Amino acid sequence: MKLAFLVQPVENIKESLKFYRDQLGFEEAWREGDHTIALKMPGTDVQLMIEDDELAFPPGGLFVVDSVDQYFAKNKDTITFVQEPMDIPPGRYAIFKDVSSNVIRILDFTKDK
């Protein structure tokens, strides 16, 4: 598991992009539709991902795994998943909670292979 993104849910993606880009100096790395923008943060390979379509979940890390489906199958009986594996453009995605109810997002890039 490798940290790839810090996810920051935002209410208004356009205003948030202006803040992170124009006020904090982050550079846009990529976009996915109208709801997700990744920003390069200076001094790290980890990107900040702002999105306005998952406001029900708090900020947190998004970790890359080899296979979301295998991770889910191995851990579904011992970890509380709040979003079971689903398709997203680069691969598969799921969300679970740690023992303090913090959300942890996982992603694989199986569609890129």
C-alpha positions in Angstrom: 0.0 0.0 0.0 1.5 3.3 -1.1 0.1 6.8 -0.4 -0.7 8.5 -3.7 -3.2 11.3 -2.8 -4.5 13.3 0.0 -8.2 13.6 -0.7 -9.9 16.9 0.2 -13.7 16.9 -0.3 -14.8 20.4 -1.3 -18.2 22.1 -1.7 -17.3 24.2 -4.8 -14.6 22.7 -7.0 -14.1 25.9 -9.0 -13.6 28.1 -5.9 -11.4 25.5 -4.3 -9.2 25.2 -7.4 -8.6 28.9 -7.4 -7.7 28.8 -3.7 -5.2 25.9 -4.0 -3.8 27.0 -7.3 -3.8 30.8 -7.0 -3.4 31.3 -3.2 -1.2 28.3 -2.3 0.7 27.9 -5.6 -0.2 24.2 -6.3 -0.1 23.2 -10.0 -2.9 21.2 -11.6 -1.7 17.7 -12.4 -4.9 16.2 -14.0 -8.7 16.2 -14.0 -11.3 13.5 -14.1 -14.6 15.0 -15.4 -16.1 18.0 -13.7 -15.8 16.7 -10.1 -12.1 15.7 -9.5 -8.9 17.7 -9.8 -5.4 16.6 -8.7 -2.8 19.1 -7.7 0.9 18.8 -7.4 2.3 19.7 -4.0 5.8 21.0 -3.8 8.5 18.7 -2.5 6.5 15.5 -2.7 5.2 12.9 -5.1 1.9 12.8 -3.2 -0.8 14.9 -4.9 -3.8 16.7 -3.3 -7.0 15.6 -4.9 -10.0 17.9 -4.5 -13.4 16.5 -5.4 -17.0 17.6 -4.9 -18.8 14.3 -5.4 -18.0 12.5 -2.1 -18.9 15.1 0.5 -20.3 12.4 2.8 -16.8 11.2 3.5 -14.1 13.3 5.3 -10.6 14.1 4.1 -8.1 11.3 4.2 -5.4 9.4 2.3 -5.9 7.5 -0.9 -3.5 4.5 -1.1 -2.6 2.5 -4.2 -2.9 -1.3 -3.9 -2.2 -4.0 -6.5 -5.8 -5.1 -6.6 -8.7 -3.6 -4.8 -10.8 -6.7 -5.3 -8.1 -8.9 -3.7 -7.7 -6.5 -0.8 -11.4 -6.5 -0.2 -11.7 -10.3 -0.4 -8.9 -10.7 2.0 -10.1 -8.1 4.6 -13.9 -7.8 4.3 -14.5 -9.9 7.4 -12.1 -7.9 9.6 -12.4 -4.3 8.2 -15.5 -2.1 7.9 -15.9 -1.1 4.2 -18.1 1.9 3.7 -17.8 1.7 -0.1 -17.3 -1.7 -1.6 -15.1 -2.0 -4.7 -16.4 -0.1 -7.7 -15.2 0.9 -11.1 -13.7 4.3 -11.7 -11.8 5.4 -14.8 -8.3 4.2 -13.9 -9.4 1.0 -12.2 -11.1 -0.1 -9.0 -11.8 1.9 -5.8 -13.1 1.2 -2.3 -13.2 2.9 1.1 -12.9 1.5 4.6 -12.7 2.8 8.1 -9.8 2.3 10.6 -10.4 1.5 14.3 -10.9 5.2 15.0 -13.5 5.6 12.2 -11.1 7.5 9.9 -11.7 6.7 6.2 -9.0 5.1 4.1 -9.5 5.0 0.3 -7.8 2.4 -1.8 -7.3 2.4 -5.6 -5.8 0.2 -8.2 -4.8 1.1 -11.7 -6.1 -2.1 -13.4 -7.6 -0.2 -16.3 -4.2 1.3 -17.2 -2.7 -2.2 -17.6 
